[in-house]
């Protein structure tokens, strides 16, 4: 997936990772929380964004909101961590004038050891720092909002609180106040409507190594008709599962049946299970740090 995924301030990912009962998925459209700026939602007006200016030949002239510019990405990450130019220079093993060149627009790229060291010091994704594409933050990091996101380019995707949503034998959607921000163009490429997009924290180790427990996935809750070997969220018997649905021949049934299968090779703890007829498929997993 090429676009940027940004994580919204206040989301307690640490607790989500360690809460094996937490998963996220379907439901109706929620009104934006009062703590979230109106312009950051799909319905809100876009803020006034300065017209983008091309980089000057000597550097220094660039749109301060344009994350395709290396200097903007560096300054955004430095503001998040509170790191100074001198501290970044020491962390990367370079002289301060080199960092000044990165920040004034003269340098368009970071490569090699400088890229690796800067990404580690700033606790951001190497891919994001190098290109501006993908997620800014590592998935096990705390989450920080990126301000001034134009609503005509981005959409906030709700995060489902599965612990509160799964009630005995029924499902009733409850959302966290926090949201994740995706580029609208990326949702379009994955053929996911913003209305039906939900974010889910992987609840267990069943799908490892494909989906790491506590990692974040995007669910298309409009897609509830199983396709062979695709990964889905399934609600059954008061629990929410992330499983690969596979059509397999059953000796007992004498025909092919849908099976809930884990990618984890530990079949003792994660055996195949026939998809119960009263199980509800809530949506297909379409993204986990990249399109599936």
Secondary structure as UniProt FT lines:
FT   STRAND          4..7
FT   TURN            9..10
FT   HELIX           13..18
FT   TURN            20..21
FT   TURN            34..35
FT   HELIX           38..40
FT   TURN            57..58
FT   TURN            64..65
FT   TURN            67..68
FT   HELIX           70..81
FT   HELIX           85..92
FT   HELIX           96..103
FT   TURN            104..105
FT   HELIX           112..122
FT   HELIX           126..131
FT   STRAND          134..135
FT   TURN            139..140
FT   TURN            151..153
FT   STRAND          154..160
FT   HELIX           162..165
FT   STRAND          166..167
FT   TURN            168..169
FT   STRAND          170..171
FT   STRAND          175..183
FT   HELIX           184..189
FT   TURN            190..191
FT   HELIX           194..196
FT   STRAND          197..201
FT   TURN            206..210
FT   TURN            213..214
FT   STRAND          216..220
FT   TURN            221..222
FT   TURN            228..229
FT   STRAND          231..236
FT   TURN            237..238
FT   STRAND          239..250
FT   TURN            251..254
FT   STRAND          255..261
FT   TURN            267..269
FT   STRAND          273..274
FT   TURN            277..278
FT   STRAND          280..287
//
